[in-house]
Amino acid sequence: MSKILLSLTTFLCLLQAQAQNGYDIRLTLKPYKNSKIYLGYYYGKIKAVADSITLDENSTGHFTGKEKLTGGVYFIVSPSKTILFELLIDSQQHFSLAADTLHLPGSVTFTGSPENTVFQQYTLFTNNKGSEIVASQKELAATHDKKDSLRLREKIRRLNEEIQQYRQQIAARYPQSLLTMLFHAMKEPVVPPAPKVGGKVDSLFPYHYFKAHYWDSISFTDDRLTRTPVFEPRLDKYYKDLVSPQADSIEREADMMLLEARVNKTMFQFLLVYFVQKYVNPEYMGQDAVFVHLFEKYINTGQAEFFTEKYRQYLNNRAYSLMANLIGQPAANLEMVDSSGKPRPLYGVQAPFTVICFWDATCGHCKEVVPRLDSIFQAKWKQQGVKLYGVMVDGGQEAWLQFIKDHNLKDWIHVYETKAHQDSTEAAGQAGYRQLYDVYQTPILYLLDKDKRIIAKKLSYQQLDEVLNLKLQHEKSH
């Protein structure tokens, strides 16, 4: 008899385990009827749709799927694509919720999801405290009375402290919960007093401590972070404020994160996509070397199958284009001819500095920039030994020559690529100058040293002038 009961118990456990596969979220959302409702989620700064349902006459519907959802912060979206309220999805993905959209967020209730019940209580608590803080801040901005200012500042401090204490209570009671993980992800290190070194306070201690402990409470193997609105902003802050902008420093930090995340496919994908998108067209000059590093180490070695074929081709083209013009590398030679057909290759130019300007006489932006570039060249650069190598990209030879004449662009080395040279380059399967110099818009400026190594690229002429000044000052001081 006991064996039969044991078998029955095992069978029921198996049924329960099977029933918990995938997700099943029952939603009652008044007053919507026969309306499409969406279940959305955060993916870094992106908001995406995980599922959709059509509510019945009773305002009820089921979000269901055979595969479990990646844990994280999700939200219910109205038929008009408005986010109504958030919910947490973690290991328990079979539960129900009900809400009346006329009384949000107070009307939201959960059944079968204790964590969301706690999350809802926390949401209501912080909404109330947040409203008090906002009201106090408005009152503080309007008051001119010193006593009132002190009272309001103390009130705001106390309200923020109450929120922190409430979070700490939840974290202590539910240390493994998704909500606690979110609290950790939002919390920044508290820097202790700086120690004295040789009797003096170490001024760099706060930076080094903050950076060293920035990720203490965050695990790069927890894929739930990828579906929250807090993780990507923390990455942004880290790479903007705490990591040196030099490419090798960024590469080192990115490699360490990707190495740690490798055991979790979802997190590895999120981080690699984040780094690729951040550095494929970087904000600062020279950081495109980070993308080339990522391409060579991860994408070109088959570790990024999650990219679509079209996007992989785009990354391929970008990588091979950028490889040819990284800062500090020798510039590719340009086999060009001048307006009379005389060969004027780039490496035939003898100068301490060479500025290459890729431009188009019919381009509106070029029409504004090129005369200004000529002005600074005539007034300053020419006396400093700078040679200006102007490459016609598009617009036709007639428009090019007319623009040069109309704006008196003298002392430039005006060149273009002949059709015959372009055809022979293509026939040989070689990269053209557009790819070698990443010329897909105009105007584009490059600054080369006497050995034709790239000093700077894709800067404005004003920024190029600043770089030249620094280089000349450096040469004088040495």
N, C-alpha and C positions, 0 to 999 in steps of 0.2 A: 504493500500500500504506500509506503514511504517513497519507493522508487517511482511510483506513478505520480505522486504529488511533486516529486523533484523534477520529473520530466515535464509536467504541466507548468511548473514554475519557470523552467528554462524556456519552454515554448512561449509563455506569455512575455518573458523578458526579451526574447527575440522579436516578437511582434511589436513590442514597445520601441525597440531599437530601430526596427524598420520604419515604424510610424514617424520617428523623429528625423528621418532622412530628409534632406531638402529643407524648404521653408513653407510655412502655412500661416499667413497672417490675416486674420479676419478683421475687416474694417466696417464700422458703422459710422457714417459721416452725414449728419443732418445739416441742413435740409436738402442736400443733393439727392436727386432721384434720376435714374436712367442717365447718369453723367459719368464721363470718363475721369478717373482719378489716377494719379501717378505716384509711384514710390521712387523717390530720387535719393542720390547719395553724393557726398563730396569726394572728389578725387583731386587732392591738392586744392588749387583755386578753381577747378572746374566743377560744375554741377552737372551730373548725368542722370539718366533715367535707368532704373534697375528693372522696373515692371510697371504694368498699367492694368487697370480693371475698369469695368463698367458697373456702377452700382445699380441695384435692382430697385423695385418700387418701395422697398423698406429701407432704402439708403444703405444697403449692405453689399459687401463683396469680399472676395478672397484673393490675396496675393499668394500665388503658389508656384513652386518650382522644384524640380527633382534634385538640383544641386544647391547646397547651402550657399548663402550669400557671404561674402567677405565681411567680417565684423567691422563696425564703424558707426559713424553718425549718419543716419538717414533722415528723410523728411517726406511728409505728405504734401502733394502738390494739387492744387485745385484745377478744374477744367480750364480756367483762364491763365494757367501756368504760374500761379502765385504760390509760394511756399507758405503753408498754413501752420505747421509746427514740426518739431524734430522728435526723433525717437532713436533709441539705441538698438542695434542688432548685434548680437554676439553669439555665443554657443546655443542659447535657447532661442529657436526661431519658429516655434509653434505657440502662438499666443493671439489674443484679440485686443482690439482697442476701439473705443467709441469717443466721439466728440461732436459737439454742436458748434459749428463755425461762427455762430452769432455770439458765442461766449468763450472765445479763446483767450488765453491758454487754459483757463480754469476748468473748462468742461472736459478736458482730456482725461480719460481713465483707461487703465490697462488691466487685463485679466490674464493670468498665467505668465506674467513677466515681472517678477519682483524688482529687477534692476530698473526697468522703465518706470515703475511706481516710484522708486527712490529718485530717479532722474526727473520725473514730473514734479515731485515735491521740491527738489532743488531748483528747478526752473521757476516755480512760483515764488520761492523764497528770494532768489536773486532778482527776479523781476520787481518784487516789492521793494527790496533794498536799493536796487538800481534806480527806481523812480524817486526814492527819497534822496539819493545822491545827486541826481540830475536837478531836482528841485532846489537842493541846498547850494549847488554850484551856481545856479541862476541867481539865487538870492545873494550869494557871496559876491558875484560880479556886479550886482546893483548897489550893494551897501557901501557907505563911506564911514561907517562907525567902526572904530577899532575893536570895541568889545564884541560887536556882532560878528566881525570878521573872525576873531579868535574862536567864538562859540561855533560858528559854522564850519571852520576848518577842523575843529575837534569833532564835530558831528560827522563830517565826511570821513575822517580818519577812523572813527568808531564803527561806522557802517561798513567800511571796507574790511575792518578787522573782523566784524561779525560774519561776513561772507567767507573770509579765510578760515575762521574757526569752524564754520559749517562744513566747508570742504574737508578740513582735517578730521572731523567727526566721521564723515562718510568714508574717507580713506582708511581710517582706523578700523571701522566696522566691516568694510568690504574691500580688503586690500588687493584682491585679485580681479576686481570688477573692471569693466570697460570704462566706467565713469571715473574711477580712481586713476586709471591710465591716462585719461584726458586731463585730469588735474595735474598729474606729473608732467605731461607734455606742455602745459601752459606755465609751469613754474620755472622761474629763472633762479640761478644761484645767488645766494646772499653772500656778498664778499665780506669777510672779517676784516678787522683793522690791519693795516699793512705793518709788517714787522720792520724793525730798524736794522740796517746793514751799515756797519761802521759808524754807528751813531746817527745815521740819516735814514729817514723813512724811504722805503723802496717805492718809488713813484710808479714803477711798472707792475707792482704786485697785483693791483686790482684787475688789470687786463689779463695777466697770465692766469690768475686764479679763476676769473670768470670764464675764460676760454677753456681751461682744463676741466671745469666742472659743468660746462654748458649742457652736455649730453648725459649727465650722471643718471638721470631718472628715465631715460628714453632708450629703448632697445631697438636696434636696427633689424631685428628678426621678428618684430611684432607687426604683421601686415595690417592690423587694424588701424594703425597710424595713417596709412595711405588713404583711408576713407574718413578723414576728419578735416575740418577747416583750419587746424592749428599747426600741422606738421610742416607744410610747405613754407608758411611765413617764418617758422623757426629756421629752416634751411636758408631762406633768403637773408635773414639777419646775420646768420653765422658767416656766410660767404661774403656779405657786404661789409660787416663791421669787425670781424674777428680773424679772418684769414687774409694773409697778404695777397694783394691783387696780382702778384707775379704768377705766371702760368705754372711754374714748377711747384709752387706752394699749393695752388689749387689742385693740381694733379695728385699730389701726395695725399691731400685730405680726401679727395673723391675716391681714390683707390682704397683707402682704409675703410671708408663707409661701404663701398661695394663689396669688399672682401668680407666684412662682417655680415652683410645682407645676403650673401651668396646662397645660404642654406634656405632662404625664403624667397621663392620665385616671384611672388607678388611684390615684395619690398625691393628686390633687386631690379625688377622691371621699372618700378616707380622711380627709383633713384637714377637709373641709367637714362630714362626718358627725361627726367628733370635736368640732369647735367648736359645732355645733348642739346636740348632746346635752349638752355641758358647760354651755351658757348658756341653753338653753330653759327650764330650771328651775335657775337658778344657786345656788351655795352662799352668795353674798354679795349683800346688797341693792344694787340699782342695776345689777348686771351683766346684767340682762335686756335692757338697752339694746344689749348686744353681739349678742344673738340678733336683735333687731329690725333692727340694721344688716346682719347676714348675710342675713336674709330679704329685705330691700329690695335689696341689692346682688347677691345670687347666686340665691336661690331664686325670687323673684318676677320675675326676668329670664330664666328658662328655662335656668339653668345647673345645675340639679339634677334632671334627668330620671330619675336613678337611684333617687330616692325613689319608693316605691309611691304610688298615688293616695290610699290611705287615710291614709298618713303625711303626704303633702303637704297634705291637707285639715286634718289635726290642726295642722300647722305654720302653715297659713293662719289658723286660728281663734286659735291662741296669739299669733301676731304682731299681729293686729288688736285682740286684747284688751290686749296689753301696750303697744301704741302709745298707748293712751288714758291710761295711768297711769305713765309714766316719771318717775323722780325729777327734780324741778325744773320739771315741766310743770304747768299749771293742772289741778286735779282737775275731772272732769266734774260738772256740777250734778246733784243728786239731788232730783227732784220728789216729795217724800214728804208724808205727813200724820201728825199725832200721834194719840193714842188717842181724841181727841174728834172727829177728822175735820178738824181745822184744818190748812191747808197750812203746812208747815214746810220750805221748800226749803233745801238746804245753803248756798246763797249768801246766804240771809237771815240766817245766823248771823254776828254780829259778835263777833270775838274775836281776840286776838293769835295764838292757836293753837287749832286744832280737832282733836280726836281722833275719828275715825270708827270705830265698832265694829260690824262685821257679825256678828250672832250669831243663835242658834237656841235657844229655851228648852228644847227637848227633846234638845239635843246634849250628850252626857256631858262633853266637854271644855269646852264653854261653861259648863256648870254649875259647873265648878271655877274657870275663869278670870274670868268676869264679876264675881262677888262680890269677888275680889281686885283687879280693875281698879277697881271702885267704891271700894274701901278707899283706894287710892292717890290716886284722884280727890278723895275727900272730905278726906283728910288733907293733901294737898299741891297737886295740880294746880288745884283750884278757886280757891285763894288766888293762884295764879299767872296767873289769867285764862283758864285753859283751859276750853273748852266741850267736852262729851262728847256726840257725836251717835250715838245707838244705833239701828241699823237692824235690824228684825226680818227675817230671811231666810226661815226656815221654821218649822214647829212649830205654826202656827195662832195666831190672836189671843187665844183664851182662855188657852192655856198661857203666852203671852207676858205678858199682863196679870197673871196669877197669880204668875209668877216675879218680876215687878217689885214686886208687893205684898209677897210673902213675904220678899224680900231688901232691901226698902226702898230701891230704886234711885232716890232722889230727886235732883233737880237735873240729871238727864240730859235731853237732848232725845230722847225716845223716838218713833220714827217707823216707818212701814212704807209699802209701795207698794200703792195700791189696785188692785183687779182691773181697773177701768176704764182706769186709766193704763197698766197692763201691756198690756192688749189694744190700746189705741190706739198704743202704741209698736211693738208687733209688726206691726200693720196698716200702719204707715207705713214698715216695713222698717228701723227704727232699732235701734241696739244698746241692750240693756237694761243695768241697773246691774251685773248679774252679769258681763257681758262687759267693761263699761267699767272695772270695778274688779277683774276677774279673781277673782270670788268663786265658787269651786267647792269650798270647804270652810269650816268655821267653827271658832272665831272668827277674824276677820281684822281687824287694826288698821292704820289710816292716820294719819299726823300731817301736818296742813296748816298753812301760815303764815297771816298775816292776809289775804293776797290769794288764799288757797285753792290755793296751789302746794304740790305734794307734797314734803315734807321727808323722810319715811321711810314705809316700808310693810312689812307682813308681818313685823313684829318682835314679840317678847314685850312685855308691858307693862313689864317691868323694863328691857329695852333701849330702849323708847320713852322711859322716864323718863331714861335716860342721855343720849339725844339732846336731850331738852328741857333738861336741865341745861346741856349744852354750848351750846345756842342762847341760853339766858338769860345765861350767863356771857359769851358773845360780845357780846351786846347791851349788857351793863353796861360792858364794856371799851371799847366804842365810843360 
